[in-house]
Amino acid sequence: MPFGRDVVMLGIGFAVTLFFVSSLVWWAAGFDPVATALPKLVGLTADAVLAVLISLVLWRMSACPLGLKALVACLLSLVGACISAVVDRGLQIYMTRPDAAPIDPQYVASVVTFTTSELFGWSCLYLALQYSAQIREAERRLAEARQQAMTAQLRALQYQVSPHFLFNTLNSVAGLIEEGASAPASDMVLRLAAFLRKTLALDPLSDMTLADEIALQLDYLAIEETRFSDRL
C-alpha cells in the first residue's frame, strides 16, 4: 500500500484530534492550553516523525502476517515512546531554563505510556487502512481475472461458430459455381467478405448501436437467403 492521499488525510486527522484532546487534558490539569501550545506542537511533530517511521516499517512488511505486524508495531511504539520521552525532557529543560525542573519518574512513565498508546493507535489505524487497500486490490484483480475469462470464453465461442458458418457458406458458393450461377456466387462472396470484415473487427464485450446490430444481422440474413433461397 503506497503512502497516498488516504494515509496523509488519516494522519492529519489523527494529529489534529490528538492535539485538541491533549490540550483539553492539560487544561483540566491546570495548565494554560495557549501557553503550552508550542511545546505540544513540537512534541506532536516529533511523534508524527516517529509515526511515519513506524508506518514505513509496516509498509515494508505489507506481505507479512497481520499478527507479526501488530507485534512489531507494539514494540516500535514502545521504543518510539522512549524517544518521545527524551524529546519531552528536552522541552522541559527549555521551558524551565535556567533552572531545569528535576526528573519526575511518574511523569516520565505517564509520557511513555501515553505516547506508546498514541503511536500504537496510529499503527492500528494504518494497518486497518493497509488491510482495506489490500482487500480492494485483491477484488480488483479478481474482477480483472473474471473479465479476462469472460473475454476468452466469448472469443472461443466466436471462433467455434465462425468456421462452421464460413465452411457452409463456401460450400454453398461452390455449389452455385457448379450450377453455373456465377452472379449469385459472386454476390455471396462479396456479402461474406463484408460480413467477416465487420464481425472480426468487433469486440465481444463492447456495446454497439441498434442500427449497427440490425445492419450486421441483415448482412447475415442476405447470405443465408442466397444459401436457402425461399426455404429461409
N, C-alpha and C positions, 0 to 999 in steps of 0.2 A: 504494500500500500504506500504510495508516494505521499510526501508532505504537501498536500494540496490545500484547497480552499476550506474543506471541511475541518481539517486539523487546525488550521490557523484560526478560523472562527470559533471553534470549540475552545482553543487555548485562550483566546482573548476573553471570551465569556467567562471562563473559569477564573482567570486572573482578576477580572473586574469584580466578580462575585466575592472572591476571597478577600479582596481589598475592602469592600464595604462591610463584610462580616467581621473582619479583624478590627476595623475602625469602630464598629458597634461594641465589640467585646472590650476594646481598650477604653472606650468612653464609659462603659459600665464599670470598669475597674478604676475609674477616677482620672484617666489621662485625657488631655485635650486632643481630640481627633485631628484638629487642624495643625497643631504644633508637632504632632507625631506623624503627619502625612508623609514628610520627606523620608524619614528613616524607614517607614513602611514600604514606600515605593522602591527604595534601594534594596530592601530585603526581598520584596516580591520579584524584583528584577533578577536578583541572584538566584532565587528559587526557580524563576522561569528558565534561566540558563541551565540549571540542573535538570529541570523537566524536559528540556529539549534534548539534552544528552541522554537521558533515560529513554526518551522516545526513539532516538537514533539507534540505541542498542536493541530495543524491542522491534524496530523496523528491520534491522539486520537478522533478527530471529523470527521473521514472519512465517517461515516454514516449520518452525518448531512447535511442539505440542503446547496447548494453552496453559496447562499446569506448570510446565517448566518456565514459560514466560512470566507467569504470575509470581513464581518463586524468585526469579531474577529481579523482577520489578520491586518486590518487597525488600530484597537485600540492597538493591541500588538506592531505594528510597531511604533506607536506614543510613547508608553511607552518605548520601546527599544531605540528610538531616544533620549529621555531624558537621559537615562542611558549612551548612547554613548557620549552625550554632556559632562557629568561628567567625563568620561574617557578622552575625548579630553582636557578638562580643566586641568586634571592631567598631561597630556603630555605637555601642555603649561607651566605649573609650572616647570616641569622637564627640559624642553628645555631652559627656560629663567632664571633659578636659577643663583645667589641667589636673583635677583630682578625679582620677578614674574610679568608678564605683567598683567595689570588690565583687569577686565572682560569687554568685549565688547558685549553689548546686541545684536547688529546686527550680530556679528559673531556667537554668540550662537544660534540665530534664524536661521541663514543660516545652521549651523551644524544640528540642529534639523530637518529642512525642508529637507535637502539633505539625512540625514540618514533615515528619515521616507519614502522618496521616494525609497531609496535603499532597505530597509527591506520589504516594501510593494511590490516592484518589484520582489524581490525574492519569496515572498509569492505567488504572482500571477503565477510565473513560477512553483512553487511547486504544487499549486492547479491544474494547467493545466496538469502537469505530473501525479498527482494523479488521475485526471479525466480520462486521457488516459489509465492508468493502470486498472481502474475500468471498462472501456468500453471493454478492451481486455479480462478481466476476465469474464465479462458477455457473451461475444461472445464465449469464450472457454466453459463455462458452457452450453450455448445453443447448441453448436456443440456436446458436450458430451450427452446432452439430446436427440438430434436428432439421434445420433449414437445408443443410448440405445433403442430408439423407433424402429429404423430400425431392430436392432438385435431381439427385441421381436416379431416384425411383421414376420420376416423370420422364426423364430423358431416356431411361432404359425402356419404358413403355412406348415412348415415341419411336425409338429405334426398332422395337419389335413390330409395331404397326406399319411404319412407313415401308419397309421392304416388302411386306405382304401386299400392300396396296400397289406398290411400284411394279412388282412382278406380274400381278394380274393385269395391270394397265398395259404393260409392254406385250404381254401375250395377246391382249385384245388388238393392239396395234399390228402385231404380226399377223393376226387373223384377217384384219382389214386389208393388209397389203396382199395376202394370198388371194383374197376375194376380188382384188383389183380396185378396191375403194381407196384410192390414193388420197383424195381430198379429205375424207373423214379421218384417215390415218394421220395425215399431216396436221389437221386441226387438233386432233387428240394429242399429238406430240407437243404442239405449242402450248396447249392448255396444261398439259402435265408439267412442262418446264416452268410455266408461270406459277403453277400451284406449288411446286417444290421450292422455287425461289422464295416464295413468301413463307412457307412453313418452316424451312430450315433457318430462316432469319429470326424466327420468333423465340422469345424467352418463355419457357413453360410457366414461370412464376410471375411474369409481368402482366399487367392489365392491358386490354385492348378495347377500342371503341366498338360499339354495337355495329356501326357501319362497316368497319374492317372485318368483324367477325362474319357478318352476313355476306360480304363480298368473298371471303375465303370459302364459305360453305357453297356459294353459288359456283365458284370455280370447281370445287369438288363434285358437285352435282352435274355440272356440264360434262365432266369426264365420265362419270357413271352413266349419264344419259347416252353418250356415244357407245359405251360398252353394252348397255342393256336395251337401248332403243325404247320401244313402247312398253317393255316389261318393267321399267323403273316405276 
